[in-house]
């Protein structure tokens, strides 16, 4: 988990404003901070280092430094995209999965986001065009909020708490959102509790240029093919392939990765598939944590998770 924050504002802004916005996200990224400033655009991020610990700090850049990225997330098909780009002559500075975004822009423009299989909230600054692109992943896993102060002027952040550090944000309450919260137990996006603050909808791009802002959805190009008939064997095999591919693609990490094993179907499948990939000790923090706690040691879910883990270890 990382966090980004920034703004595109034509009027002068105190330099400490960005620092305060980014500082509000330190709990999302305790390992490092990065900043970028270019005239009316300024942005920063807090990093939780997962991939490329040594050289993966942000911002990330295209080869000519004309495309600048600050983002939160992980691109699961990064290895394939990187091989494709290297085959076209691109030279990478880091092993960060996010760097592919900068290079993809040179070939696909803002349509690059259609090619990303992952979870992300991205701020892409296009230097020659003086244009900011904010983009959010298809399922909406990574949060991104923004407020348009004037036409072509936007403040954004991974959390509203950071957004509120920018002076002059209108914090008038959205009464409909307050009404919706007890009805749904959440506020349906893109609304937030503040009328002037919006959540960037999942699978959308917000373009911010001199002419104003525009919001559009980008195409979902993944898993669009229908299953070939309803033969039970085919459906089972395809389901197994999709689930195994999804789990394995999420194991890209330069730090240890654990699993929260409740003993239920989802987490048991996840841990079982991971055990086929990892040959070293399988760590399940939830089971280990509860084993040390008298209050949760006797819960049925803990007993079940222990049985699942024992079965997996015995089968290796």
C-alpha positions, 0 to 999 in steps of 0.5 A: 500500500502506497499513497499519492497526492498532488495538484495542478494549479496555475496560481502560486501554492506554498511549497509546504502544502504538498509536503503536508499532503504527502505527510498525511499518507505516511501510514500508507507508505512508511519506507520512502517519500518522493516529490516532483514539481514542474510549474503548475504541477506538483505531486508526491508519494509515500512508498511501501516498498514491495518490488525493486527495493533498491531503485524503485523509488518514485517518481518514475520516468520515460526515457526522455523524462517527458512522462512522469509517474507517481502511482499506488499499486501493482501491475500483475502483467508487468513482466510480459509488458516489460519484455514487449517494450524491451523488444521495441528498444526501450531501456529501463532504469529500474525493476519497478513494475510501474515503469512500464506505464511511462514507456507504454504512453509513448506507444499508446497514449492514454489508452495504455491503461487498457493494457494494465492488468493490476490494481492502481491509482496513477498520476501521469504528468505529460510534460510537453502537453502540460497535461495531467492524467489521473487513472484508476484500475478497473475493479476500483481496488486503489482509491483516488479522490479529487476536487476541481477548484476551477476549470483546469485546476485539480487537487488529488490524493489517495485519501480525503484526509490528505486532500483536506491539507490543501488550503481552500478546498470546499468542505461543504457536506453532501447531504445526499451522501449523508442520507445514503450512508445509513441506507447502504452503510457506505457512500456510493461513488463517485460521491463522498461526504463532501460535495466538492470532493469526488472519487475517481470512478473505477476504470476511468481516466480524468484528463486535466489540461489548459482547456479544462477537465474531461472524464472518460471510461477506458475499455476492459480488454481482459476476460471478455471471451465467452466460455465455449459452451456449458460443458461441465469439464470445460467450465471446471478447467477454465475456472481452475486456470483463471483462479490459478493464474490470478493467484500466481500473478500476484506473487511478484514481490521482493519481500516475504508475502503472507496469507490470511488464512481463515479456513474458508473456501477463498483463503484456502484456495489461495494458500493451496495455489501459493504452496504449488509455487513456493517451496519455502515456509508458507507463512499465514500471519492470521493463523500464527497471530491467533495461535498466540491469543487466548481469546481467538485460539478457540474460535472455530475459524482458527481450528479450521485454518490449522487443519487446512494448513496441516493438510497443505504442508502434509501434501508437499 
